[in-house]
Each structure stands twice: as C-alpha cells, then as structure tokens.
Amino acid sequence: MIEFDFELNYFDQVEEDIEIAKFWYYENSPDTDLDERFALAIKETINKLQKNPFIYYPIFENIRIAHPKFFPYGVHFIINEDKMEILIIAILHNKQDKSKITKRL
C-alpha cells in the first residue's frame, strides 16, 4: 500500500468537537475510561487518514469521512492534493446534524 505524508490542518472547532464528546463519555460512563479511549480512537483514525486519505471516498462536496473503531463518530475532512494537505472540518456523532460541516466551510 502506498503511504503519503499529507500536512494536517483543522478548524479550531474540531478541538471543541473532541472535548464535547469526551465530556459526554466521561459524564455518562464515569467508572470507565471511555473518554480517553474515544480520544485515542480519534487520534488513531487521524493518523491512518493522514497516511492514506484516498481510502475514504468523497461522500458529498469532496468531503470524506473516516470512522474510528468502536465509536459512532466520523472525522469529516477534505483533501487538497496540490498542497498535500488534509483539512479536518469536524468530528461529529453519526446522528448529528451534518449541516455543521457545510457551515464551517
């Protein structure tokens, strides 16, 4: 498999997306480490897509979605091949309103 080395960028709101999800897992499962496992799953997903973003097909308007293992979330991103850049737009629960994504663009 060919691996790439794309530069990774993201909107400021992405950090907030992660913190909101982590807080939800912490509040709803306080006796577990689901919040930390969620953060690790997101990190692993981002590392994977950074190496080969083309394994994820565009869903709409060139936006691709990578799903972490075991969590119902998606890492929404676009690829700028000319700049060898990945731009992460949002990290959302699969049932969240997807209009957040287009509002950020």
N, C-alpha and C positions, 0 to 999 in steps of 0.2 A: 504494500500500500504506500502510495506517495504521501509524504507529510510536508506540510507547508509551515511557514513561520510568519503568520499574519500579526501585525500590530493590533493590539486590543484596546478599544476605547469604549466608553459607555456614558450614558446620560447620568447626571447626578441622582436622578430619581431611582436608578437601579439599586443603589445602596439602601435607599429607603424601602424599596420593594422587599429586599432581603431581610432587613430589620423587622419589618411588619410581620413577615411570615415566621421568622424565628420567634418573635414575641408570642405569636398565636400558638405555636407549638409548645413554647415554654409554659404559657398560661393554661393550656388545655391538657398538657401531659407533664406536670411538674416533677413527677418522680422518675422521669426518663431523661435521656439526653437527646430527644428528638430535635430540639432546636439546633444543637451542634451537628447532629447527623445530617440535617437539612442543609446547613451551611457547607458541609463537606461535599455533599452530593452536588450542590450547585457549582462549587469550585472544580470538582472533577469533570462535570459537564462542560464548563467553560474551557478547561484545559483540552478536552477532547475536540471541541469545535474549533479551537484555535489552531490545532494541528491539521485538521481536515474539515473545513466548514462545508465543503461541497457534498458531504454525505447526507446533508439535510436539504430537502427540496424546498423551493420557494412555495409558500402557502398562499400569500396574497401580496401584491405590490412589491415583489422581491424580498419580502420578509420571510425568514426561515425560523423554524422553532426546533430547539433541541430540548429533549425531555430527560431530566435526571432519573436515575433508577429509584424506585420505591416512593417517589413523591409526585403528587398530581400537579406539577408546575411545568411551565415552559420558559425557556430562555429565548426571547424573541430578538433576532438580530438581522442585520443586513451586511453584505459583503461589498467592499469597494475593491475590485480586482486591480484597478490601476494603481491604487495606493497601497495595495497589500494590507488592507485594513478591515477589521471586523468592528462593527459598531453595535453594541448591545443596547437595545431600546428599552426593554422591560423584562422583568421576571414576574410572571403572573400565574396565579392558580388557574387551572384549566377551565374553571367555570366563571372566572372573572370576565367582565365586560372588555372585549378586545378593542373597543374604541379608545381606550387609554393609549394604545400603541400609536394609532394614527394621530392622536392629539399631540404626542411628543415629537412627531416628525416636523 
